[in-house]
Amino acid sequence: MRRVEHVMGTAIGVEVRDRSVSEGVLDSVYGWLRYVDARFSTCRSDSDISRLRRGELALDECAAEVGEVLERCEVLRGETNGFFDARYKDAGVDPTGLVKGWAVDFAGELLRRSGVESFCVNAGGDVLVGGGQEPWRVGIQHPFLRDRLAAVVEGHDLAVATSGTYERGDHILDPHTHAAASGPLVALTVVGPDLATTDAYATAAIAMGAGDGIEWLAAQPGYCGFAIGADLTTTRTPGMQPFLATPLAAPSRSAS
């Protein structure tokens, strides 16, 4: 069973390999995603987060999920030495960098609670997979050749998130300087157990810069990464190799 809907500003697809799953299961997943969008979208003037930013709501007047997400953002700010930061000097809080992954993680939990044993949720290229007799395979987009993959990640229960500059340019900011993060990396894919943290770590590591970001990521238990430079040289943390299903796109080195 497969379904794709445009929600939370992107195309989110759900694939279920189980043979006996009702359409109502997917209805509940997309209902949840629409609920999250109504609470957190910065493009909707009536969302909780928009009203909080304008001072029309206090935090304790928002949906409980808003406080949960903002608390998680603060924890991640500490873990990343401030390179993942939902606080913005002029616009107030903006948890956009966490919300999609957080919402997809709970979508996966909804599928499991419904008895689904094998699923994939693809949210604009950031992917959560669960279960399955055969491993799921997740392609890592080649940054310059749109019809090719740089590599393939495979596994049964994991999250895969990529941050980079090859599609949207220098849109990732260094929160310490408020300037666009610069450096030789064009893409960084992170693999971990949950999509919210995996996505946040990918963003933070890109903001740190090539060397610092990869070395920091290599020290995070349960998470690993695969980076592609502007010259197509690839770098991977030690834990990444077991997840790579295809030969690397170019000569690579391993971070310590």
Secondary structure, 3 states (H helix, E strand, C coil): CEEEEEECCEEEEEEECCCCCCHHHHHHHHHHHHHHHHHHCCCCCCCHHHHHHCCCCCHHHCCHHHHHHHHHHHHHHHHCCCCCCCEECCCEECCHHHHHHHHHHHHHHHHHHCCCCEEEEEECCEEEEEECCCCEEEEEECCCCCCCEEEEEEECCEEEEEEECCCCCCCCEECCCCEECCCCEEEEEEEECCHHHHHHHHHHHHHHCHHHHHHHHHCCCCCEEEEEECCCCEEECHHHHHHECCCCCCCEEECC
